[in-house]
Amino acid sequence: MLLPNDSLKKNTQVNFKTNNELLSAAKEIFSENNLDLTAAINFFLQNVVAKGKLPYKTEDEIKREKLIKNLQRDINKSVKNYEMGLGLSEEEARKRFGV
């Protein structure tokens, strides 16, 4: 179990590469929230561990959600077209799609 941020013993140093402009912009935001870089990174790490997942959606999750949304839209459109009599008969569909 993790302790509050102030109670955690800082016993590991981490070095990483990032973009200077990105780092400067992030530090400005951290400063506005009374955090230094170390506190902000520890806060992020604690959040990940406490929730067991990233606190934001990955690129794959965003793509998957967009795909599902588009499929739902297309299905709803097809259902409305069918209800309005604009659908194809089974025979027409087979002929059109070569099935």
N, C-alpha and C positions, 0 to 999 in steps of 0.2 A: 504494500500500500504506500502511496506517495504522500509525503508531508506537504504542508503549504510551502510555497516558493521560498519564504524566508528561512524555513527550517531545513531545507535540503542542503546537504554538505556538497560543496562544489569541489569535486575531486578529479575532474577530467577536463582537459583543455582540448578544444576542437578547432582545427584550422580548415577553412574552405575558401574556394574562389567564387567570386561573384562579380557582377558589373558595378563599377564605381558609382554611376548615376543611380542605379537601382538601390544600392546601399545607402547613398545619401538621402534619397527620397524616403526610404524606410526609416532611417534614423530620425528624420524630421517628424514623421508620424509617431514613432515611439516616444520622442521627446514631448510631443503634444499630449501624450497619455502618461507622462511621468515615468517612462521606462527607458532604461539604457538597452544597448544591444544584447547584453548578457541576459538581462531580465526578460526581454521579449522572446529570445530563443528558448529560454527555460520555460516560459509560459506556454509557448507553442508545443514543446516536447511534452509537458505535463498534460496539455489538452489532448494530444494524440493518444497518450497512454490511457488517460482516464476514459476517453470515449471509445478506444480501440479502433479508431479510424482517423483519416485525415479530416480536418475541419472544413474542407471544401471539396467540391466535386473534381474528379480527375477529368482529363480531356476525353477519355473513353466513356466515362459516365455521361458527360455532356452530349457526346455524339449519339450514344444509345438512347438518351431521353429524346433527342431531336428526331431520331429515326422512329421511335414509338409514337411520338406526337404526329409525325407525318403519316404513318400507317393508319392511326386512328382517324385522322382527317379524311384520308382516302376511303377508308371503310365507310365512314358516315356519309360521304358523298355518294358512294356506290349504293348504299341502302336507300338514300333519298331518291336517287335516279330509278332504282328498281320499283319503289313505291309509287313513283309517278309514271310507271309503265315504260321507262326509257331503257330498261335492261334488255339483254339479249336472251333469246330462248336457248335451251341447251344445244339444240341443233345448230343455231347460228354461232354460238360460242365455239363449238367443236370445229365448224367449218373455218371460222375466222382465225383460230389459233392452231389449226392443223392437228387437233387431238382426236 
